[in-house]
Amino acid sequence: MKIRSLLMIVVLCTLLPVLFLAIFLSIVFHHQQRSAFELRYLERVRAFGLALDRELDAQIHALQILAESDALQGGDLKRFYERACSHPRGSNELGKYYLE
């Protein structure tokens, strides 16, 4: 064998394991990054779901209070509208929806 062939074999034997290690580590890193991304995404979705549940519960509670209004049951829409507009969040949307 010539020296050139031996040198080529030594270089390949040295570089191939390093190349395989680099490929393996790249794959592992990609999987870890993907898992971390999915975890962050799930946490955001859960937080958004909890916030949405809280908002819906508050709206349901406000509507239940308004539905029990004596003014509404007595037909006094003006007083009901005033009460609906004094909703704790300062939103008069509830009163507008029920007067239309």
Residue, then its C-alpha position, 0 to 999 in steps of 0.5 A: m500500500k502506498i502512503r497516500s492510501l494509508l493516510m486516506i484510511v487513517v483520515l477516514c477512520t478518524l473522521l467517520p466516528v466524529l461525523f456519526l457522533a455529530i449526526f447523532l447529537s444533532i438528532v438528539f438536540h432536535h428531539q429535545q428542542r421539539s419536546a421543549f417547544e411542545l411543552r411550552y405550547l401546551e402550557r400556553v394552551r392551558a393558561f389560555g383555557l384557564a383564562l377563558d374559563r374564568e372569563l366565561d364564569a364571570q360572564i355567567h355569574a353576571l348574567q345570573i345576577l341580572a336574570e334574578s333582577d326584580a326590575l326585569q321580572g317586574g318589567d321595569l326595563k329602565r331600572f334593569y338597564e341602569r343595573a346592567c350598566s353598573h356591571p362591576r367591569g363597567s361594561n354596558e354591553l350586557g344591558k344593550y344585549y337584553l334591551e334589544 
